[in-house]
Amino acid sequence: MSDIERLKKIRNIGIMAHIDAGKTTTTERILFYTGKLHRIGEVHDGAATMDWMEQEKERGITITSAATTCFWNGHNINIIDTPGHVDFTVEVERSLRVLDGAVALFCAVGGVEPQSETVWRQADKYKVPRIAYINKMDRTGADFAATLAAMNERFASNCVAVTIPVGDGEMFSGIIDLMTMTYRVFHDDSHGTTFDDLEVPDDMQDTAHKYREVLLEAVAEYDDHLLEQFLHDEPLDPKQVMAAVRKATIELHMTPVLCGSSFKNKGIQKLLDCVVDFLPSPFDKDAVQGHAIDDTEKVLERKPSLDEPTSALAFKVATDPYVGKLTYMRVYSGAVAAGSYLYNPNSGIKERIARLLKMHSNKREDIKEAKAGDIVGVIGLRKTTTGDTLCDVKTPIVLESMTFPEPVVSVAIEPKTKADQDKLTDALIKLAEEDPTFIVKYDEDTGQTIISGMGELHLEILVDRLMREFSVSAGVGRPSVAYKETISKEVECEGKFARQSGGKGQFGHVFMRIKPTEDGTEFHFENKIVGGTIPREYIPAVEKGIKEAMTNGVLAGYPVTGIHCELYDGSYHEVDSNELAFKIAGSIAFQDGAKKASPKILEPIMDVEVVVPEAYMGAVVGDLNSRRGKINGMVPKNDVNIIAVSVPLSEMFGYANTLRNISQGRAVFTMQFSKYSVVPAEVSKKMLEDVKI
């Protein structure tokens, strides 16, 4: 087989949807019908092949993207089953970055659910062609027509049915293929592996013809010859129709829509046919673009060919209990052999490809070589992280990396025993390597280790993994907000330290002026001593004393910032003065001055961006106002509004859940630190009362 033929027979696809739409069940059926599984595993039994983590089995949800390879009609299909929960959207994001096509699943009862919109927008962002599959047609309340109408209403894509159901709920008996106008009935006793293609029932003829007209109208727009035949009521060649559907799908002008019931084993074979028939191969995609190492403006391209220099993108890092660090990689051009070296331009080092693995969920099979278009697991990469490029040493390229949203929920974590301390640090480093939306930092102000993630479930899963995979016992609490203090007016102050205890005493005496800094700098010290009233060698000690005093403010003990200090006078004793005495004098003077300079408490303010559908605008804005939010602007975009708002960090705890509840999960937000700002008087008063208690 030539390289072009091989590429044309590869499909790199993802399965994406709202939580509980049946993604993992559908993947299990695909593996069963393609011969990868001899027994169907069910999610509700905790036996699904693709949900291999303990946490996935317990909760019945997908957490990590699992990769697998299967074959259908002579085609090699690499499938990534992505999570549906909003906390794990990064898994969808990084999978879509390396996929050529996607299958978007919808529940026939729930219709277009919130997370469906999120993953659809993500697929739009990466320009991923997709087909849609309306699942759960066997459920009571299933409504194919309403779900299809909602898809066309919510999405800019032209969603067009290529199969329709016969019956719904308990009466769902099979599907009609609008291309061939045949009625497919599945045999229950064979788990749907066998079926009959019959004539369309009389009572479905009108409905089928209406849907077929819509389909033919849609595809005729992309093929002039078909349009002419259609307008003259001439019979259309099914092969030509399929070619037009494929072209329209790959060019993102159309989304073919299928239906079925994965749980009842109906409709999966047709879905596989459409993956092969309509979704692009690596050969159909444009050359991948990147830039030169030393010139980000210089655009470089790599075509999906073995003749091109090797280029690949690492899109996921996982810690495997048996093989250690496992990196998932999409090869865009050239070939990679086990035992060879590739250059990582992001870290600037050569990496050895120790082993190449073809993945099947968490099982693996060693292979000697990976070629353009392949998705493989790699063992041996030490300094490669998510989004890094791996390329030929002699002809380097930097592929476009991935951008990830900032974590929005943080908690403090502490080891339960001394023995857990080192284990916790190592485990957190490994988990942060795996997950770019999981951030670990040590807060010097509060002395806590703070872990941040995309939501409370996200952090709950990570803490659970710490206990199970890394055997670390840790307690999790709410983090402290890092407040600060400052002064609001200029004052003069004096600090005198004099001790006489028999022999040599202690003496230090200073006069200084303190005022708020104009440019927001933390601390500025100015020496204005003239005439040697304080010897030069004692000046640094005064500054050191002030800095130490600034670590504990006079109001509530928070660190002090924004201080401009001028040391202008003082006195000393020839015998008793020393550095320690002047350090203490500086500290006393600062504390005295800070009390007189109208001290204020500062709080961190976050820049928050909320993307919310019009229907929930009022509730979201009202909630932000109740959190002391200051709306900076609103921008309408397509069917949503983007609200820019500044909100104190202390008011943002639990916001992820609140926003999800008031918008039915359809609004999303990002948050990042902006500045420190003075706490309003009434809030400050309550804080000081709490401190005294």
C-alpha angles and dihedrals in degrees: 000000000000120000091251092051090049092051092048089057095055123094119186104192140165128209111220137171149122116304113283096015089124103261097144093042089052091050090050090054091048090053090047096050093044090054097249092116129039092193128041114237117210125216093218090056091050088240102112112133095219095048095068101148116096090233090054093051093049097047098035091230134112115246106168128036107255119204126212139164127220139159132237128174092344093311127120109227119194108196129194114194105207130199121258100203113106092232090065100046089121087070089057092044096054093043093052089051091068102031127098096205142002142212111221113204124208130186111238089217101041095038117192102002126192099262089046087065092048095052091043090055089048090053089049089051092057093036092238115172111227146183122213127226120196103209134190096045086154093064123101108259094027111155118181096180094050092048092049091048091050090051092054091046096049102036130058089219120102100244110198128178118239093172129028130195127251104221126340138235111011089348093061103123107163147311136279116224106218092198095060098018092231130141113228117207117188125217109236094200091064096048086252094299090124127046144160125238106214137171117282109269115253094243090056098046096095094045092046092050092049092053091043091053090054090049094048092045090052096049096040088068089067098047121049094199091053091047091055092049091046094050091049093047091241119156111266124227107242090216091055090048091051092049090052092048089050092050093047091047095049091047089052093242094118143023115208111219124211132177140207147117114269092188091053092044096243125136103006097112090055089049090054090048090053093048088057096038102042112020119083127256119219085262091061093054125087119258111279113253131221140146139249118271095240098035120044090186093060107091117212128188135206119197119211094258139117089229092064123085112270117272128168139164125224104219103170138024121200134180107231118198092218106036103023118224111023119189123197112217136186113210110215101176141004121008137284124213126203109256094027128116129243129188121240106206091186094063095023096232138112114248125204117226097219096176137001118212134194103216129223106178101293095338120089144197124205116238129185099220142018119205136198109298096027127123111208144162118246129202122197103044108132107174102026118113136180111302096019121138122231115197149155111298095226098044106035125188132178111220119210106279127221125262118215130197118254115258111259106190124061134183134178117245127197131181113244095220137024089249090058093055098081093036090052093052093050093045093049091051091052094047091048089052089055098045121044091194092057110087126185122195138161113232107215091190094060100021091234133130104233122201119195130195146155097276146340093274089051091055092041090056092047092051089047089053090051089059098042106035100029100028093230121150111209137164120225125208140164111282122242117245110241100236121181136196132226140170127249106202142035119261139168119231142180132215123191127176117182125163127170117186109160108284123028114359136200124253133171128151128179141172119200145164121226126191139158115279114249098217098043096252114156098236138355122182122197125189110212098163113138130181095024097277084151117029113245094242091064096053096083089052091056090052091048091051091052092049091051091049090051091063088074118042124213096238107051105345096262119143114274122233139174098048126153110190128191118192104202109158147005144133138244142198119235093222107024101041119099140150094271092054093051091045090056091044090053090050093049092048092051094049091048092049095044091057091054096042097075097256118214135193117240125207131196113257119206128211103228126190117194121191106201136167115246093251092065099040096104095050093046095047091046091052092048090051090052088055092057089257120167111212110223098180148328124223122188113219123178106308097341139066124228112215119197111200140163113224132173111252091231089064094051100071110118091009094126091062094040092051091048091052098046093046098037087245094300098112123075131189143195126204135193137169115270112169146309117271136182114271112240114258097249093049091045091051092054092046091053091049089052091049091053091050 
